Amino acid sequence: MRWLEHRLPPPLLALVLGWAMQAGAAWPPALPWPRAVAWPLMASLVLAGLACDLSGLTRFLRVRTTINPLRPQNSSVLVTGGIYRLTRNPMYLGLALLLSAWAVHLQAAWPWAGPVAFVAYITHFQILPEERALRARFGAEYQAYTERVRRWL
């Protein structure tokens, strides 16, 4: 299954899963959230997701390294500052949080498979291959970073 590595842009995967979550919301069981809980929770997840995505993207642009997740071997700088002190994958975390906000909005059980599927797919077919590429490119510096900072949170 290595042929799936770095094949699907993560934002596209999130969009496809978001569509599938919408379709799955029609199936029981429903998970109605009280409005007083749903809206603040959705807003918090959206804000956290956008903050993670934009913080990660901004940091990459600031140090002028590639933002293309399909070509991690083109990385010119190991980014370890800013949000990267908290998570090694803030942009993927941000997408997972946005999918979680969508699942809350859809108020059904099946949509929760979306964020779970996203994390599983991204970990296996995107993050692990990225880690191999970064380890090959940055060696001991990257290894030390992985020992300090968790993959997701």
C-alpha positions as CSV (number, residue, x, y, z in Angstrom):
1,M,0.0,0.0,0.0
2,R,3.0,2.3,-0.2
3,W,1.6,3.6,-3.5
4,L,-0.9,5.6,-1.5
5,E,1.8,7.5,0.3
6,H,1.8,11.2,-0.5
7,R,-0.8,10.7,-3.2
8,L,-3.8,12.6,-1.8
9,P,-3.5,16.2,-0.7
10,P,-4.7,16.4,3.0
11,P,-7.1,19.3,2.4
12,L,-8.7,17.3,-0.5
13,L,-9.0,14.3,1.8
14,A,-10.7,16.4,4.4
15,L,-13.2,17.7,1.9
16,V,-14.0,14.2,0.6
17,L,-14.5,13.0,4.2
18,G,-16.6,16.1,5.0
19,W,-18.9,15.2,2.1
20,A,-19.0,11.5,3.3
21,M,-19.8,12.7,6.8
22,Q,-22.7,14.7,5.4
23,A,-24.0,11.6,3.6
24,G,-23.6,9.5,6.7
25,A,-25.5,11.9,8.9
26,A,-28.8,10.6,7.5
27,W,-28.2,7.2,9.1
28,P,-29.3,6.6,12.7
29,P,-28.5,7.0,15.4
30,A,-28.8,10.8,15.8
31,L,-26.7,12.5,18.4
32,P,-28.6,15.7,19.1
33,W,-26.5,18.2,21.0
34,P,-28.2,20.9,23.1
35,R,-27.8,24.2,21.2
36,A,-26.1,25.8,24.3
37,V,-23.4,23.1,24.0
38,A,-23.2,22.6,20.2
39,W,-22.6,26.1,19.1
40,P,-19.8,26.9,21.6
41,L,-18.2,23.5,21.0
42,M,-18.3,24.0,17.2
43,A,-17.0,27.5,17.4
44,S,-14.1,26.4,19.7
45,L,-13.2,23.5,17.4
46,V,-13.3,25.8,14.3
47,L,-11.2,28.5,15.9
48,A,-8.7,25.9,17.2
49,G,-8.5,24.2,13.9
50,L,-8.0,27.5,12.0
51,A,-5.4,28.6,14.5
52,C,-3.4,25.4,14.1
53,D,-3.6,25.5,10.3
54,L,-2.7,29.2,10.0
55,S,0.0,29.0,12.6
56,G,1.7,26.1,10.9
57,L,1.4,27.6,7.5
58,T,2.7,30.9,8.6
59,R,5.7,29.4,10.2
60,F,6.6,27.4,7.0
61,L,6.2,30.6,4.9
62,R,8.3,32.6,7.4
63,V,11.3,30.3,7.1
64,R,10.7,29.8,3.3
65,T,10.4,26.0,3.3
66,T,8.0,24.0,1.2
67,I,4.3,23.8,2.1
68,N,3.7,21.0,-0.3
69,P,2.8,17.9,1.8
70,L,3.3,15.7,-1.2
71,R,7.0,16.5,-1.4
72,P,8.4,16.4,2.1
73,Q,11.9,15.7,0.8
74,N,12.0,19.3,-0.6
75,S,12.0,20.7,3.0
76,S,14.9,23.1,3.3
77,V,14.5,23.9,7.0
78,L,13.4,21.8,10.0
79,V,10.6,23.9,11.6
80,T,10.5,23.5,15.4
81,G,9.4,26.9,16.7
82,G,6.0,28.4,17.3
83,I,3.2,25.9,17.2
84,Y,5.7,23.2,16.2
85,R,6.8,23.2,19.9
86,L,3.4,21.7,20.8
87,T,2.7,19.4,17.9
88,R,4.7,18.1,14.9
89,N,1.7,18.3,12.6
90,P,-0.4,21.4,13.4
91,M,-1.9,21.6,9.9
92,Y,-3.2,18.1,10.0
93,L,-4.4,18.6,13.6
94,G,-6.2,21.7,12.4
95,L,-8.0,19.7,9.7
96,A,-9.0,17.0,12.2
97,L,-10.4,19.7,14.5
98,L,-12.4,21.2,11.6
99,L,-13.8,17.8,10.7
100,S,-14.7,17.3,14.4
101,A,-16.6,20.6,14.3
102,W,-18.5,19.4,11.3
103,A,-19.3,16.2,13.1
104,V,-20.8,18.2,16.0
105,H,-22.8,20.2,13.5
106,L,-24.2,17.1,11.8
107,Q,-25.5,15.7,15.1
108,A,-25.3,12.0,14.2
109,A,-23.0,9.2,15.2
110,W,-21.7,8.1,11.7
111,P,-20.0,11.5,10.9
112,W,-17.6,10.9,13.8
113,A,-16.0,8.2,11.6
114,G,-14.7,11.1,9.4
115,P,-12.2,12.6,11.9
116,V,-11.1,9.1,13.0
117,A,-10.6,8.0,9.3
118,F,-8.7,11.3,8.6
119,V,-6.3,10.8,11.6
120,A,-5.7,7.1,10.6
121,Y,-5.1,7.8,6.9
122,I,-3.0,10.9,7.5
123,T,-0.9,9.1,10.1
124,H,-0.2,6.1,7.9
125,F,0.0,7.5,4.4
126,Q,1.3,11.0,5.1
127,I,2.9,11.5,8.4
128,L,5.0,8.3,8.6
129,P,6.4,8.8,5.1
130,E,7.1,12.5,6.0
131,E,8.9,11.4,9.1
132,R,11.1,9.0,7.0
133,A,11.9,11.8,4.6
134,L,12.7,14.3,7.4
135,R,14.8,11.8,9.3
136,A,16.8,11.2,6.1
137,R,17.2,14.9,5.5
138,F,17.8,16.2,9.0
139,G,19.2,13.2,10.9
140,A,19.9,13.6,14.6
141,E,18.3,17.0,14.7
142,Y,15.0,15.6,13.6
143,Q,15.3,12.6,15.9
144,A,15.8,14.9,18.9
145,Y,12.8,16.9,17.8
146,T,10.6,13.8,17.7
147,E,11.7,13.0,21.2
148,R,10.6,16.4,22.5
149,V,7.4,17.0,20.6
150,R,4.5,14.6,20.0
151,R,3.1,13.7,16.6
152,W,-0.4,15.0,17.2
153,L,-0.7,16.5,20.7
